[in-house]
Amino acid sequence: MNSKSRKRRNVPVLSGGKDSAALAVYLTREKPIPDPEYVFPDTGHELPETS
């Protein structure tokens, strides 16, 4: 597969905090990106509220 035939993936990484929530809202409302694949990397050290 060459670079011209690859589908571009949009993968915003979110931490689960208020800034990540604001980023998700901003991207949805102000700068929509096609087919976002939001990712939450669970490190095991998050506050209970994020799970």
ZASETOR-348541 format. One line per 5 residues: their letters; for each residue x, z, y of N, C-alpha, C, CB. Coordinates in Angstrom, 2 decimals. Glycine has a CB too. Layout:
a = X Z Y X Z Y X Z Y X Z Y; ...
//
This chain:
mnsks = 0.85 0.00 -1.18 0.00 0.00 0.00 0.90 0.00 1.23 -0.97 1.23 0.00; 0.67 -0.93 2.13 1.49 -0.95 3.35 0.81 -0.16 4.46 1.74 -2.40 3.80; 1.54 0.06 5.55 1.02 0.91 6.63 -0.20 0.32 7.31 2.10 1.15 7.65; -0.36 -1.00 7.29 -1.53 -1.60 7.94 -2.81 -1.41 7.13 -1.28 -3.08 8.16; -2.71 -1.22 5.82 -3.90 -1.08 5.00 -4.30 0.39 4.79 -3.68 -1.74 3.66
rkrrn = -3.51 1.34 5.26 -3.84 2.75 5.11 -4.88 3.18 6.12 -2.59 3.61 5.27; -5.79 4.01 5.66 -6.79 4.58 6.55 -6.16 5.76 7.29 -8.07 5.03 5.76; -6.32 5.78 8.59 -5.79 6.89 9.38 -6.66 8.12 9.15 -5.73 6.52 10.89; -6.03 9.25 8.89 -6.76 10.50 8.66 -6.59 11.40 9.87 -6.27 11.21 7.36; -7.68 12.03 10.29 -7.68 12.97 11.40 -7.90 14.36 10.84 -8.77 12.61 12.46
vpvls = -6.85 15.19 10.88 -6.89 16.49 10.21 -6.52 17.60 11.18 -5.94 16.50 9.00; -7.50 18.10 11.97 -7.22 19.26 12.82 -7.12 20.52 11.95 -8.32 19.43 13.90; -6.09 21.31 12.17 -5.88 22.54 11.41 -6.39 23.71 12.24 -4.37 22.73 11.02; -7.28 24.51 11.65 -7.90 25.63 12.35 -7.52 26.95 11.70 -9.43 25.47 12.38; -7.33 27.98 12.54 -6.93 29.28 12.01 -8.12 30.21 11.76 -5.97 29.94 12.96
ggkds = -9.26 29.89 12.31 -10.42 30.75 12.16 -10.65 31.66 13.36 -10.28 31.60 10.93; -9.75 31.62 14.32 -9.87 32.44 15.52 -10.68 31.76 16.61 -8.51 32.79 16.06; -10.81 32.45 17.74 -11.63 31.93 18.84 -11.04 30.66 19.45 -11.79 32.99 19.93; -9.72 30.56 19.49 -9.10 29.35 20.05 -9.34 28.14 19.14 -7.60 29.57 20.25; -9.30 28.36 17.85 -9.60 27.27 16.92 -11.06 26.85 17.01 -9.27 27.69 15.48
aalav = -11.94 27.82 17.19 -13.36 27.49 17.36 -13.55 26.68 18.62 -14.22 28.78 17.40; -12.88 27.07 19.69 -12.97 26.32 20.96 -12.42 24.91 20.79 -12.21 27.06 22.08; -11.33 24.77 20.05 -10.77 23.44 19.79 -11.76 22.57 19.02 -9.46 23.56 19.02; -12.39 23.13 18.01 -13.36 22.36 17.22 -14.53 21.91 18.08 -13.87 23.21 16.04; -15.03 22.80 18.94 -16.13 22.44 19.84 -15.67 21.35 20.81 -16.64 23.68 20.62
yltre = -14.48 21.52 21.38 -13.95 20.54 22.32 -13.81 19.17 21.66 -12.59 21.00 22.86; -13.23 19.13 20.47 -13.06 17.85 19.79 -14.40 17.22 19.46 -12.26 18.04 18.52; -15.39 18.02 19.13 -16.71 17.49 18.80 -17.41 16.93 20.03 -17.57 18.57 18.17; -17.33 17.66 21.14 -18.09 17.27 22.34 -17.34 16.34 23.27 -18.47 18.49 23.10; -16.07 16.59 23.51 -15.34 15.88 24.56 -14.42 14.77 24.06 -14.53 16.85 25.33
kpipd = -13.83 14.95 22.94 -12.88 13.98 22.39 -13.18 13.72 20.92 -11.42 14.48 22.56; -14.35 13.17 20.64 -14.71 12.97 19.23 -13.67 12.10 18.51 -16.10 12.34 19.11; -13.31 12.52 17.33 -12.40 11.75 16.51 -13.17 11.30 15.26 -11.12 12.57 16.13; -12.86 10.11 14.78 -13.60 9.61 13.61 -13.28 10.38 12.34 -13.31 8.14 13.40; -14.30 10.75 11.62 -14.19 11.39 10.31 -13.18 12.54 10.26 -13.81 10.36 9.29
peyvf = -13.37 13.58 11.08 -12.40 14.69 11.05 -12.46 15.43 9.71 -12.66 15.67 12.20; -11.32 15.86 9.25 -11.21 16.66 8.02 -10.61 18.00 8.44 -10.33 15.93 6.91; -11.45 18.94 8.86 -10.95 20.23 9.32 -10.34 21.00 8.16 -12.09 21.05 9.97; -9.20 21.64 8.44 -8.47 22.38 7.42 -8.26 23.81 7.89 -7.12 21.70 7.10; -8.48 24.75 6.97 -8.20 26.17 7.22 -7.19 26.62 6.17 -9.52 27.04 7.17
pdtgh = -5.93 26.82 6.57 -4.94 27.26 5.59 -5.01 28.77 5.37 -3.53 26.86 6.05; -5.59 29.17 4.27 -5.76 30.58 3.96 -4.43 31.16 3.47 -6.88 30.78 2.90; -3.83 32.02 4.27 -2.53 32.60 3.92 -2.67 33.92 3.17 -1.71 32.82 5.17; -3.89 34.46 3.14 -4.10 35.74 2.51 -3.89 36.92 3.45 -3.19 35.88 1.34; -3.55 36.62 4.71 -3.30 37.67 5.70 -4.33 37.63 6.83 -1.89 37.52 6.27
elpet = -5.44 36.94 6.63 -6.47 36.85 7.65 -7.31 38.11 7.70 -7.35 35.64 7.41; -7.96 38.28 8.84 -8.92 39.38 8.97 -10.12 39.08 8.08 -9.36 39.57 10.46; -10.82 40.11 7.61 -11.98 39.89 6.73 -13.05 38.99 7.36 -12.60 41.23 6.35; -13.13 38.99 8.69 -14.17 38.21 9.38 -14.00 36.71 9.19 -14.16 38.52 10.86; -12.79 36.25 8.86 -12.56 34.80 8.72 -12.91 34.27 7.34 -11.13 34.46 9.02
s = -13.13 35.16 6.36 -13.43 34.65 5.02 -14.90 34.61 4.75 -12.75 35.48 3.98
//
